[in-house]
Amino acid sequence: MVSINVCIVEDNQDIRQALEQILQLSPGFELASSYSSGEDALVGIPLTKPQVVMMDIHLGGINGIECVRILKARHPEILFMMCTVYEDDAKIFEALRAGASGYVLKKTTPDKLLEAVRELYYGGSPMSSQIARKVVAAFQSKGQGAGGILEDNERLDSLSKREFEILEALAKGMIYKEISLALFISPETVRKHVYHIYEKLHVNNRVEAINKFFGR
């Protein structure tokens, strides 16, 4: 089994220790490093080189979004997932623009949190269902030229029935494990379908795929 090296950036000691314990006790995951401030993360992450970083937004000094913006520019190979209590639209889109590829809430259960890390590592863009609904609503409120819509519709038409079912599930904020249970297929099969969906739609992540799904 591939072990995913994960870094935690969280200023609340109790939450940070709980996340550390979850990673340390879960097969397939390794705790690469853990920091209580953005300043320490900016120094330490380039040295420990984690594959995935779970980043809090509200930190004592430099906030998590700015931390992601700086680190992603310097180390584009590192994947960042915001793990926060914030659900407001401005924070969500600011984090995504900064370079975060996932956004989950701290109230997410340990199993779903680990599945989100795994999904991110394998090329997905995990989001808590509440966050995904906000992203969907934002896309629905924006328009696009007719030419772009026609082009996107053609790409959607190229999807198989199963791929379209999975794209619909992604738009609802479901994670790979939930999709696999709903469609009676393995999580690995879901990952393969998602890869083909991204390829056919000419997108790189869940957010862009949802955008195409709603023709926006």
SULTA-V349294 format. One record per residue. N is the residue number from 1. RES is the residue in one letter. SS is DSSP state (H for helix, E for strand, C for the rest). PSI is psi in whole degrees, -180 to 180 (NA if undefined). NEAR is the number of other C-alpha atoms within 8 Angstrom. Layout:
((N & RES & SS & PSI & NEAR) (N & RES & SS & PSI & NEAR))
This chain:
((1 & M & C & 136 & 3) (2 & V & C & 131 & 4) (3 & S & C & 129 & 8) (4 & I & E & 122 & 11) (5 & N & E & 120 & 11) (6 & V & E & 138 & 15) (7 & C & E & 145 & 14) (8 & I & E & 132 & 13) (9 & V & E & 106 & 15) (10 & E & C & 126 & 14) (11 & D & C & -15 & 11) (12 & N & C & 116 & 7) (13 & Q & H & -42 & 8) (14 & D & H & -45 & 6) (15 & I & H & -42 & 8) (16 & R & H & -44 & 14) (17 & Q & H & -36 & 8) (18 & A & H & -43 & 8) (19 & L & H & -40 & 9) (20 & E & H & -44 & 11) (21 & Q & H & -41 & 8) (22 & I & H & -46 & 9) (23 & L & H & -43 & 12) (24 & Q & H & -27 & 10) (25 & L & C & 0 & 6) (26 & S & C & 121 & 7) (27 & P & C & 141 & 6) (28 & G & C & 1 & 8) (29 & F & E & 144 & 11) (30 & E & E & 138 & 10) (31 & L & E & 108 & 11) (32 & A & E & -42 & 10) (33 & S & E & 168 & 11) (34 & S & E & 134 & 11) (35 & Y & E & 149 & 11) (36 & S & C & -3 & 13) (37 & S & C & 157 & 13) (38 & G & H & -36 & 15) (39 & E & H & -45 & 8) (40 & D & H & -37 & 9) (41 & A & H & -40 & 12) (42 & L & H & -32 & 10) (43 & V & H & -45 & 8) (44 & G & H & -37 & 9) (45 & I & H & -42 & 11) (46 & P & H & -22 & 8) (47 & L & H & -40 & 6) (48 & T & H & -20 & 8) (49 & K & C & 60 & 8) (50 & P & C & 160 & 12) (51 & Q & C & -35 & 12) (52 & V & E & 139 & 15) (53 & V & E & 125 & 13) (54 & M & E & 112 & 12) (55 & M & E & 125 & 14) (56 & D & C & 155 & 12) (57 & I & C & -52 & 11) (58 & H & C & 101 & 7) (59 & L & C & 163 & 13) (60 & G & C & -46 & 8) (61 & G & C & -110 & 7) (62 & I & C & 134 & 10) (63 & N & C & 168 & 11) (64 & G & H & -34 & 13) (65 & I & H & -45 & 10) (66 & E & H & -36 & 9) (67 & C & H & -45 & 12) (68 & V & H & -44 & 14) (69 & R & H & -44 & 10) (70 & I & H & -48 & 8) (71 & L & H & -38 & 10) (72 & K & H & -36 & 12) (73 & A & H & -35 & 7) (74 & R & H & -30 & 6) (75 & H & C & 74 & 8) (76 & P & C & -18 & 8) (77 & E & C & -18 & 6) (78 & I & C & 136 & 11) (79 & L & E & 133 & 12) (80 & F & E & 133 & 13) (81 & M & E & 120 & 15) (82 & M & E & 134 & 15) (83 & C & E & 100 & 12) (84 & T & E & 171 & 12) (85 & V & C & -11 & 7) (86 & Y & C & 131 & 8) (87 & E & C & 2 & 9) (88 & D & C & 147 & 6) (89 & D & H & -43 & 8) (90 & A & H & -44 & 6) (91 & K & H & -41 & 9) (92 & I & H & -54 & 12) (93 & F & H & -30 & 8) (94 & E & H & -41 & 9) (95 & A & H & -43 & 12) (96 & L & H & -40 & 10) (97 & R & H & -31 & 7) (98 & A & H & -20 & 11) (99 & G & C & 2 & 10) (100 & A & C & 141 & 13) (101 & S & C & -3 & 13) (102 & G & E & 159 & 13) (103 & Y & E & 106 & 15) (104 & V & E & 155 & 15) (105 & L & E & 150 & 12) (106 & K & C & -22 & 7) (107 & K & C & 0 & 5) (108 & T & C & 139 & 9) (109 & T & C & 154 & 6) (110 & P & H & -43 & 7) (111 & D & H & -45 & 6) (112 & K & H & -32 & 9) (113 & L & H & -45 & 10) (114 & L & H & -39 & 9) (115 & E & H & -36 & 11) (116 & A & H & -41 & 13) (117 & V & H & -44 & 11) (118 & R & H & -42 & 9) (119 & E & H & -43 & 13) (120 & L & H & -44 & 15) (121 & Y & H & -36 & 11) (122 & Y & C & 18 & 7) (123 & G & C & 2 & 8) (124 & G & C & 180 & 11) (125 & S & C & 80 & 12) (126 & P & C & 141 & 15) (127 & M & E & 143 & 12) (128 & S & C & 151 & 12) (129 & S & H & -36 & 9) (130 & Q & H & -39 & 8) (131 & I & H & -44 & 13) (132 & A & H & -38 & 12) (133 & R & H & -38 & 11) (134 & K & H & -39 & 9) (135 & V & H & -44 & 10) (136 & V & H & -46 & 11) (137 & A & H & -39 & 8) (138 & A & H & -42 & 8) (139 & F & H & -37 & 10) (140 & Q & H & -25 & 9) (141 & S & C & -7 & 6) (142 & K & C & 148 & 7) (143 & G & C & 174 & 6) (144 & Q & C & 153 & 8) (145 & G & C & 154 & 6) (146 & A & H & -38 & 6) (147 & G & H & -42 & 6) (148 & G & H & -39 & 8) (149 & I & H & -44 & 11) (150 & L & H & -43 & 8) (151 & E & H & -44 & 8) (152 & D & H & -39 & 11) (153 & N & H & -38 & 9) (154 & E & H & -40 & 8) (155 & R & H & -39 & 10) (156 & L & H & -38 & 12) (157 & D & H & -21 & 7) (158 & S & C & -10 & 7) (159 & L & C & 145 & 11) (160 & S & C & 169 & 7) (161 & K & H & -44 & 6) (162 & R & H & -42 & 7) (163 & E & H & -38 & 11) (164 & F & H & -38 & 10) (165 & E & H & -42 & 8) (166 & I & H & -39 & 12) (167 & L & H & -40 & 13) (168 & E & H & -41 & 9) (169 & A & H & -40 & 10) (170 & L & H & -40 & 11) (171 & A & H & -24 & 13) (172 & K & C & -3 & 9) (173 & G & C & 11 & 14) (174 & M & C & 144 & 11) (175 & I & C & 168 & 13) (176 & Y & H & -42 & 11) (177 & K & H & -41 & 9) (178 & E & H & -39 & 8) (179 & I & H & -42 & 13) (180 & S & H & -39 & 13) (181 & L & H & -39 & 9) (182 & A & H & -34 & 6) (183 & L & H & 1 & 6) (184 & F & C & 43 & 6) (185 & I & C & 167 & 8) (186 & S & C & 155 & 9) (187 & P & H & -34 & 10) (188 & E & H & -38 & 6) (189 & T & H & -39 & 9) (190 & V & H & -47 & 13) (191 & R & H & -42 & 10) (192 & K & H & -42 & 8) (193 & H & H & -43 & 10) (194 & V & H & -41 & 12) (195 & Y & H & -45 & 9) (196 & H & H & -34 & 8) (197 & I & H & -49 & 12) (198 & Y & H & -40 & 12) (199 & E & H & -46 & 9) (200 & K & H & -35 & 11) (201 & L & H & -6 & 11) (202 & H & C & 47 & 6) (203 & V & C & 169 & 9) (204 & N & C & -13 & 8) (205 & N & C & 179 & 11) (206 & R & H & -42 & 11) (207 & V & H & -47 & 8) (208 & E & H & -36 & 9) (209 & A & H & -42 & 14) (210 & I & H & -39 & 12) (211 & N & H & -47 & 11) (212 & K & H & -38 & 11) (213 & F & H & -40 & 11) (214 & F & C & 5 & 8) (215 & G & C & 39 & 9) (216 & R & C & NA & 11))
